[in-house]
């Protein structure tokens, strides 16, 4: 299962998961969270959203 590599990615996964569960509207999603909603299962999103944020950078490096 995927793990988030940044706080931004973890947040986007949480937003996509919320929409996938029907807690928020899909139309509220933008950018990465919208792509995640369309391409990932609820289990994958849950795993990514539950990644511990304490050691993650704000954004992922593009290196």
Residue frames relative to the residue before (quaternion, step in Angstrom):
aa qw qx qy qz dx dy dz
X 1.0000 0.0000 0.0000 0.0000 0.00 0.00 0.00
X 0.5257 -0.6617 0.4347 0.3113 3.58 -1.05 0.70
X 0.2125 -0.7302 0.6355 0.1332 3.51 -1.24 0.63
X 0.5082 -0.6365 0.4794 0.3267 3.58 -1.04 0.71
X 0.2795 -0.7705 0.5521 0.1531 3.56 -1.04 0.79
X 0.7782 0.1426 -0.1160 0.6005 3.60 1.29 0.01
X 0.6368 -0.5207 0.4012 0.4030 3.55 -1.29 0.33
X 0.6249 0.5433 -0.3377 0.4474 3.59 1.04 -0.77
X 0.6631 0.4958 -0.3014 0.4729 3.58 0.97 -0.84
X 0.6362 0.5243 -0.3216 0.4658 3.58 1.02 -0.78
X 0.6539 0.5092 -0.3018 0.4712 3.58 1.01 -0.82
X 0.6452 0.5184 -0.3149 0.4645 3.58 0.96 -0.86
X 0.6402 0.5168 -0.3182 0.4710 3.58 1.01 -0.80
X 0.6399 0.5246 -0.3209 0.4609 3.58 1.02 -0.76
X 0.6485 0.5044 -0.3126 0.4768 3.58 1.00 -0.79
X 0.6603 0.4981 -0.3030 0.4734 3.59 0.96 -0.87
X 0.6356 0.5275 -0.3216 0.4629 3.57 1.01 -0.79
X 0.6331 0.5346 -0.3240 0.4565 3.57 0.97 -0.84
X 0.6728 0.4744 -0.2893 0.4885 3.59 0.97 -0.84
X 0.6299 0.5431 -0.3326 0.4445 3.59 1.00 -0.82
X 0.7040 0.4482 -0.2487 0.4916 3.58 1.09 -0.74
X 0.5142 -0.6672 0.4029 0.3581 3.58 1.29 -0.12
X 0.4482 0.7022 -0.4432 0.3311 3.58 1.26 0.24
X 0.7615 0.1179 -0.0838 0.6318 3.57 1.23 -0.54
X 0.5915 -0.5952 0.4176 0.3486 3.56 -1.26 0.35
X 0.5347 -0.6204 0.4717 0.3267 3.55 -1.06 0.78
X 0.6322 0.5570 -0.3348 0.4219 3.59 1.06 -0.67
X 0.5924 0.5673 -0.3598 0.4447 3.61 1.25 -0.25
X 0.5826 0.6073 -0.3652 0.3979 3.60 1.22 -0.38
X 0.0555 -0.7818 0.6210 0.0104 3.53 -1.17 0.74
X 0.8609 0.1814 -0.1006 0.4646 3.55 -1.25 0.45
X 0.8660 -0.0238 0.0450 0.4974 3.52 -0.93 -1.04
X 0.6505 0.5216 -0.3395 0.4353 3.59 0.93 -0.78
X 0.6277 0.5240 -0.3334 0.4694 3.59 1.07 -0.67
X 0.6523 0.5013 -0.3075 0.4782 3.59 0.99 -0.84
X 0.6425 0.5182 -0.3204 0.4648 3.59 0.99 -0.83
X 0.6171 0.5585 -0.3370 0.4402 3.58 0.97 -0.87
X 0.7336 0.4474 -0.2300 0.4570 3.56 0.90 -0.98
X 0.7936 0.3688 -0.1689 0.4535 3.60 1.00 -0.73
X 0.7402 0.3935 -0.2208 0.4985 3.61 1.20 -0.30
X 0.4826 -0.6431 0.5081 0.3088 3.55 -1.21 0.54
X 0.6666 -0.4870 0.3713 0.4249 3.56 -1.26 0.26
X 0.6403 0.5280 -0.3245 0.4539 3.61 1.00 -0.78
X 0.6550 0.5017 -0.3114 0.4715 3.60 0.96 -0.83
X 0.6559 0.5047 -0.3082 0.4692 3.57 0.97 -0.86
X 0.6396 0.5300 -0.3257 0.4516 3.57 0.98 -0.83
X 0.6453 0.5187 -0.3154 0.4638 3.58 0.98 -0.86
X 0.6903 0.4744 -0.2816 0.4682 3.58 0.89 -0.94
X 0.6742 0.5011 -0.2959 0.4548 3.59 0.96 -0.84
X 0.6986 0.4743 -0.2747 0.4600 3.59 1.12 -0.58
X 0.3742 0.7278 -0.4881 0.3034 3.60 1.27 0.12
X 0.4930 -0.6527 0.4913 0.2992 3.57 -0.95 0.91
X 0.3238 -0.7944 0.4916 0.1499 3.58 -0.67 1.13
X 0.4957 0.7188 -0.4147 0.2562 3.60 1.13 -0.46
X 0.7789 0.3192 -0.1776 0.5098 3.62 0.99 -0.73
X 0.5327 0.6483 -0.4022 0.3663 3.60 1.23 0.11
X 0.4582 -0.6437 0.5246 0.3171 3.59 -1.11 0.61
X 0.6571 -0.5039 0.3696 0.4215 3.60 -1.22 0.33
X 0.7831 0.0104 0.0158 0.6216 3.57 0.98 -0.92
X 0.5398 -0.6220 0.4574 0.3355 3.56 -1.20 0.50
X 0.4719 -0.6415 0.5236 0.3029 3.56 -1.16 0.65
X 0.3806 -0.7281 0.5240 0.2246 3.57 -1.07 0.69
X 0.3309 0.7793 -0.4768 0.2363 3.61 1.24 0.25
